[in-house]
Amino acid sequence: MKGIIIVAGIGPGSMDDVTPAVLHALSTADAVVGYKYYFQFIAQLVPQGCQCIDTGMKRERERAEQAFLLAEQGQTVVVISSGDAAIYGMTPLIYEMRRERQSDVEVASLPGISAFQKAASLLGAPIGHDLCLISLSDLLTPWEVIERRIKAAAVGDFVTAIYNPRSHERYWQLYRLQELFLAHRSPQTPVGCVRQAGRDGQQVWLTTLGELNPEQVDMFTVVIIGNSQSYVDQGAIITPRGYYLQREQGDEKKGQQIMMESFRTIEGELRRKDWPLDHKWALLHAIHTTADFDMERILYTDPQAVEHIYNKVRDGGLKTIVTDVTMVTSGIRKGALQRLGITAKCYLADPRVATMADELGITRTQAGIRLAVDEHPDALFAFGNAPTALMELCDLIRKGKACPAGIIAAPVGFVHVRESKHMVKPFRDIPKIIVEGRKGGSNLAATLCNAILTFDDAAQLKPGRDL
């Protein structure tokens, strides 16, 4: 008569978390085999006369061999693991050993509530979207492999549950995981820790990726790291599945939906995750327009420059944007200008420009800036083409003829371009956005204007309102 091995997940430790199928299996067992620590959770479920075989830590193969010896004698053997036996438990070993022994013993697997599921339920709803599990134990898996998996989880924006995060000997691995995740995730990413989930002495606490203290964690703790969309509300971590986003997008145009998705993609690929909000908002616009992640290196903003200029718009103190060329004016969203009561002007088409340029021997863009300063000395000035125009504005500021509300310095080219950007930096009382070096362009100057005009959408990462 052939016996059977039933590999059963007994849950994290509470009787309330043992499934009916496992309860039934234990009630019919001839023998129960498991790690001795786990027997305290199921002792009252084992029938009288049932043989109990318990061994210490790191004796998994020995327990599996005992189970096969009994099952091959025709007994019903239940092999127990905490949580779900198929997740870092005994199930894979039993199947591998059956193959090794070429045994014809029947094997059945009964799922249990895993520690990460119990921990998640205590934390709120942190695993509402794609997730992965990583064990930091390198007893059976080389650390190089574990580190590759950590990097993949961080880059892939998976909600990540960490098993075996720390022990007396394994003291540094969680620090390394934190370092790897911070290279790809915001320090504000929610993190939940649950110690002894479902057992006496249960502890639950919330922190962030940046504030996580590995010294507070031990081998009885499950750590769950949220993804880029996770947030905390009323003491619960929530990782949205997308239902509310789907509902909100019902009122949005397709173009805005695409732009929002693009911004989320760009944000996930930024090398630095803790940019101040107003700088990040300008940076996302710049990268979205150019598909050039070098912008993360060369885009300069004065502290709170975007916010300061936006506040002038919001408070009615800024009514005019002056551009060096018409292409910049064309790229500024007409819906935003109309919504905020702003006028965008370029003076190149003004008949006075050509006359002044010829008479004074200056470029037409220089002449246009002179006329603009005469009429709008306190405008927001945006440059996407002509370094000579930016240099002209700098000269007029030094002469006390211009007092701009802000400057966007993004001329492009090879002659005087870098110098013009250096010239504008000493004006520390004027909020500035500068594309360093040779790069720039009308499209960049326009999109940076758009970033300012929509700064009130930055916290929700919801661009494209005026498309």
C-alpha positions in Angstrom: 0.0 0.0 0.0 1.4 3.4 -1.1 1.4 6.2 1.4 1.2 9.9 0.7 3.1 13.0 1.6 1.0 16.1 2.0 3.0 19.3 2.2 0.9 21.8 4.1 1.3 25.5 4.7 0.1 26.2 8.2 0.0 30.0 7.8 2.0 32.5 9.7 1.1 31.3 13.1 -2.4 32.2 14.1 -5.1 29.4 14.2 -7.4 31.8 12.4 -5.1 31.6 9.4 -5.0 27.8 9.0 -7.1 26.7 6.0 -9.8 24.1 6.3 -7.9 21.8 3.9 -4.9 21.9 6.2 -7.0 21.3 9.2 -8.5 18.2 7.6 -5.0 16.9 6.5 -3.7 17.2 10.0 -6.7 15.4 11.5 -6.1 12.4 9.3 -2.3 12.2 9.5 -0.4 9.2 10.7 2.7 11.3 11.1 3.6 15.0 11.1 7.1 16.1 10.1 8.4 19.7 10.6 10.7 22.2 12.1 10.3 22.0 15.8 9.5 25.7 16.2 6.3 25.3 14.1 4.8 22.6 16.2 3.7 25.1 18.8 1.2 26.5 16.3 -0.5 23.2 15.4 0.0 21.0 18.5 -3.7 21.1 19.4 -4.6 20.0 15.8 -2.6 16.8 15.8 -4.7 13.7 16.6 -3.9 11.4 19.5 -1.5 8.7 18.5 -0.1 10.7 15.6 3.7 10.4 15.4 5.4 13.9 15.5 8.9 14.2 14.1 10.5 17.6 14.7 14.0 18.6 14.0 16.0 21.8 14.3 16.9 24.5 11.8 18.9 23.6 8.6 17.7 20.0 8.8 15.3 20.2 5.9 16.8 17.3 4.0 16.6 15.1 7.0 13.0 15.9 7.6 12.2 15.2 3.9 13.9 11.8 4.1 12.0 10.9 7.3 8.7 11.8 5.5 9.6 9.5 2.5 10.6 6.6 4.8 7.2 6.7 6.5 5.2 7.3 3.4 6.9 4.4 1.6 5.6 2.2 4.5 2.1 3.3 3.6 1.6 6.1 6.0 -0.1 9.4 5.5 2.5 12.0 6.3 1.9 15.7 6.6 5.0 17.9 6.2 4.4 21.3 7.6 5.9 24.7 6.7 4.9 28.1 8.0 3.1 30.4 5.7 2.7 28.7 2.3 4.9 25.6 2.0 5.7 26.3 -1.6 7.2 29.7 -0.9 10.6 29.3 0.6 9.2 26.1 2.2 9.4 22.3 2.0 7.3 21.7 -1.1 10.1 22.1 -3.7 12.4 19.9 -1.7 9.8 17.1 -1.4 9.3 17.0 -5.2 13.0 17.1 -5.9 13.6 14.3 -3.4 10.9 12.2 -4.9 12.7 12.5 -8.3 16.0 11.7 -6.7 14.7 8.6 -5.0 12.6 7.6 -8.0 9.8 7.1 -5.5 6.3 6.4 -6.5 4.9 8.0 -3.3 2.1 10.4 -4.0 2.8 14.0 -3.2 0.1 16.7 -2.6 0.6 20.3 -1.8 -1.8 22.4 0.3 -1.4 26.2 0.0 -1.3 28.3 3.1 -1.5 32.0 3.9 2.0 33.3 3.3 3.8 35.6 5.7 3.9 38.3 3.1 0.2 38.1 2.6 -0.5 38.3 6.3 1.9 41.2 6.6 0.3 43.0 3.7 -3.1 42.6 5.3 -1.8 44.3 8.4 -0.2 47.1 6.4 -3.3 48.0 4.4 -3.1 47.2 0.7 0.5 47.4 -0.3 0.5 44.5 -2.8 -2.3 45.8 -5.1 -0.2 45.6 -8.2 2.7 43.6 -9.7 4.9 42.3 -7.0 7.9 40.0 -6.3 9.4 38.2 -3.3 13.1 38.2 -2.6 14.9 36.2 0.1 18.2 37.8 1.4 19.4 34.4 2.6 22.5 33.4 0.7 22.8 30.0 2.3 21.5 28.3 -0.9 21.7 31.1 -3.4 24.8 33.1 -4.3 24.7 36.7 -3.3 25.5 37.8 -6.9 22.3 36.2 -8.1 20.3 37.8 -5.2 21.7 41.2 -6.1 20.8 40.8 -9.8 17.2 40.1 -8.7 17.2 43.0 -6.3 18.2 45.4 -9.1 15.6 43.9 -11.5 12.9 44.4 -8.9 13.9 48.0 -8.3 14.2 48.9 -11.9 11.0 47.1 -12.8 9.1 49.1 -10.2 7.7 45.9 -8.5 6.2 46.0 -5.1 8.8 43.9 -3.3 8.4 41.7 -0.2 11.7 40.8 1.6 12.1 37.5 3.4 15.0 36.7 5.7 16.0 40.4 5.7 18.5 40.2 8.6 20.0 37.9 11.2 23.0 37.9 13.5 25.3 36.7 10.7 23.4 38.3 7.8 23.7 41.9 9.0 24.7 43.9 5.9 22.4 42.5 3.1 19.4 44.7 3.9 21.6 47.8 3.8 22.8 46.8 0.3 19.2 46.2 -0.8 18.3 49.7 0.5 21.2 51.2 -1.4 20.2 49.5 -4.7 16.6 50.4 -4.4 17.4 54.1 -3.6 19.3 54.2 -7.0 15.9 53.7 -8.7 13.2 54.7 -6.3 12.3 57.8 -4.4 13.4 58.0 -0.7 9.8 58.7 0.1 8.6 55.3 -1.2 6.5 53.7 1.5 7.9 50.7 3.4 6.0 48.5 5.8 7.6 46.2 8.3 5.8 43.4 10.2 7.5 41.3 12.9 6.0 38.0 14.0 2.9 38.4 11.7 -0.1 36.7 13.2 1.8 35.5 16.3 2.2 36.7 19.8 4.3 39.8 20.0 3.2 41.0 16.5 4.7 44.4 15.6 3.7 46.6 12.7 5.4 49.9 11.6 5.6 52.1 8.6 8.6 54.0 7.3 10.0 55.1 4.0 12.8 53.7 1.8 15.1 56.6 2.8 14.3 56.3 6.5 14.3 52.5 6.8 16.6 51.4 9.6 17.8 47.8 9.0 18.8 47.6 12.7 15.1 47.4 13.6 14.6 44.3 11.4 15.3 40.7 12.2 14.7 37.2 10.7 11.1 37.3 12.0 10.3 40.4 10.0 8.8 40.8 6.6 9.6 44.0 4.8 7.3 45.2 2.0 8.6 48.0 -0.3 5.9 49.9 -2.3 6.2 50.9 -5.9 6.3 54.4 -7.4 2.6 54.7 -7.1 2.2 53.5 -3.5 1.2 56.0 -0.9 0.1 56.2 2.8 -3.4 57.2 3.8 -4.7 57.0 7.4 -1.9 54.7 8.5 -2.3 52.2 5.6 0.0 51.7 2.6 -2.0 51.6 -0.6 -0.7 50.5 -4.0 -3.4 51.4 -6.5 -4.5 48.9 -9.1 -5.6 51.7 -11.4 -9.4 51.9 -11.0 -9.5 55.5 -9.9 -6.9 56.5 -12.5 -9.0 54.8 -15.1 -12.1 56.7 -13.9 -10.2 60.0 -13.8 -8.9 59.4 -17.3 -12.4 59.2 -18.6 -12.6 63.0 -18.6 -9.1 63.4 -20.1 -8.2 63.7 -23.8 -6.1 60.9 -25.2 -3.1 63.2 -25.7 -3.1 64.1 -22.0 -3.3 60.4 -21.1 -0.3 59.6 -23.2 1.6 62.6 -21.7 0.8 61.4 -18.2 2.1 57.9 -18.9 5.2 59.4 -20.5 5.9 61.5 -17.4 5.5 58.4 -15.2 8.0 56.5 -17.4 10.5 59.3 -17.3 10.2 59.7 -13.6 10.9 56.0 -13.2 14.1 56.3 -15.2 15.6 59.3 -13.6 19.0 58.6 -12.0 18.2 60.8 -9.0 14.9 60.2 -7.3 14.8 63.1 -4.8 14.8 66.2 -7.0 12.8 69.1 -5.5 9.3 69.1 -7.0 9.6 72.3 -9.0 12.9 71.3 -10.5 11.6 67.8 -11.3 8.6 69.3 -13.0 10.8 71.4 -15.3 13.1 68.4 -15.8 10.3 66.1 -16.8 9.0 68.6 -19.4 12.5 69.0 -20.8 13.1 65.2 -21.1 9.6 64.7 -22.5 10.3 67.2 -25.2 13.8 66.1 -26.2 13.9 62.4 -25.1 17.3 63.4 -23.8 18.1 62.2 -20.3 21.3 64.3 -20.3 18.9 67.0 -19.2 19.1 65.6 -15.8 22.8 66.7 -15.8 22.5 70.0 -17.7 19.2 71.5 -16.6 19.8 74.1 -13.9 17.2 75.9 -11.9 17.6 78.4 -9.1 16.0 77.1 -5.9 12.2 77.2 -6.3 12.6 79.1 -9.5 9.6 77.4 -11.2 7.4 77.9 -8.1 8.4 81.6 -7.7 7.6 82.4 -11.3 4.3 80.5 -11.2 3.3 82.3 -8.0 3.8 85.6 -9.9 1.5 84.3 -12.6 -1.1 83.0 -10.0 -1.0 86.3 -8.1 -1.5 88.4 -11.2 2.0 90.0 -11.1 3.1 88.4 -14.4 1.1 89.1 -17.5 3.6 88.8 -20.3 6.1 86.3 -21.7 8.6 87.7 -24.2 10.5 85.2 -26.5 13.5 85.7 -28.7 12.0 83.9 -31.7 8.5 83.1 -32.9 9.0 79.3 -32.6 9.2 79.7 -28.8 5.9 81.7 -28.8 4.3 79.0 -31.0 5.2 76.2 -28.6 3.6 77.9 -25.5 0.2 76.3 -24.9 -2.5 78.7 -26.0 -5.0 77.1 -23.6 -2.7 77.8 -20.6 -2.1 81.4 -21.8 -5.9 82.0 -22.1 -6.7 80.2 -18.8 -4.2 82.4 -16.9 -4.6 85.7 -18.8 -1.0 85.7 -20.1 0.2 87.2 -23.4 3.2 85.6 -25.2 5.0 88.0 -27.5 7.9 87.9 -29.9 9.1 91.2 -31.4 10.9 89.9 -34.5 7.9 90.7 -36.8 7.6 94.3 -35.4 8.6 96.7 -38.2 10.7 98.7 -35.8 13.1 95.8 -35.3 14.6 95.7 -38.8 15.1 99.5 -38.8 16.8 99.5 -35.3 19.0 96.5 -36.3 20.2 98.2 -39.4 20.8 101.6 -37.8 22.7 100.2 -34.7 24.4 97.3 -36.4 23.0 94.7 -34.0 21.1 91.5 -34.6 17.3 91.6 -35.1 16.8 89.5 -31.9 18.9 92.0 -30.0 16.7 94.8 -31.3 13.6 92.8 -30.4 14.7 92.5 -26.8 15.4 96.2 -26.6 11.9 97.0 -27.7 10.4 94.3 -25.4 12.3 95.8 -22.4 11.0 99.2 -23.2 7.4 98.0 -23.1 7.6 95.0 -20.7 10.6 95.3 -18.5 9.1 92.9 -15.9 8.1 90.1 -18.3 9.2 86.5 -18.2 11.9 86.3 -20.9 12.4 83.0 -22.7 15.3 82.3 -25.0 15.5 79.2 -27.2 17.6 80.3 -30.2 19.6 83.5 -30.0 22.5 83.9 -27.5 22.9 87.6 -28.6 19.4 88.3 -27.4 20.1 86.8 -24.0 23.3 88.8 -23.8 21.4 91.9 -24.7 18.9 91.3 -21.8 21.8 90.8 -19.4 23.3 94.2 -20.5 19.9 95.9 -20.0 19.5 94.4 -16.6 22.9 95.7 -15.5 21.9 99.1 -16.8 18.8 99.0 -14.6 16.4 99.1 -17.6 15.0 95.5 -17.2 13.8 93.7 -14.1 12.5 90.3 -15.4 10.0 88.2 -13.5 12.2 85.3 -14.6 14.5 84.1 -17.3 14.5 80.9 -19.3 18.0 80.6 -20.9 18.0 77.9 -23.5 19.7 79.3 -26.6 21.3 76.6 -28.8 24.5 76.6 -30.9 28.2 77.0 -31.0 29.0 80.7 -30.9 28.6 82.7 -27.6 26.0 80.1 -26.4 27.9 79.0 -23.3 29.0 82.6 -22.5 25.5 83.9 -22.7 24.3 81.4 -20.1 27.2 82.2 -17.8 26.4 85.9 -18.1 22.9 85.4 -16.7 23.8 83.5 -13.6 25.1 86.5 -11.5 21.6 88.0 -11.3 20.7 86.1 -8.2 17.5 88.0 -7.4 16.0 86.9 -10.7 14.6 83.2 -10.8 16.3 81.4 -13.7 16.0 78.2 -15.6 19.1 77.4 -17.7 20.0 74.6 -20.1 23.8 74.5 -19.6 26.3 74.1 -22.4 25.5 74.2 -26.1 22.2 72.4 -25.9 18.9 74.2 -26.0 16.3 75.1 -28.6 13.0 76.8 -29.1 11.1 73.6 -28.2 13.0 73.5 -24.8 12.3 77.1 -24.0 8.6 76.7 -24.8 8.2 73.5 -22.8 9.9 75.2 -19.8 7.4 78.0 -20.1 4.6 75.4 -20.1 6.1 73.8 -17.0 5.8 77.1 -15.2 2.2 77.7 -16.3 1.1 74.3 -15.1 3.1 74.0 -11.9 -0.1 73.5 -9.9 -0.4 70.1 -11.6 3.1 69.0 -10.5 2.3 67.4 -7.2 -0.3 65.1 -9.0 2.2 64.4 -11.8 -0.7 65.3 -14.2 0.7 67.2 -17.2 -1.1 68.1 -20.4 -4.1 69.9 -19.0 -4.1 72.5 -21.8 -3.3 70.2 -24.7 
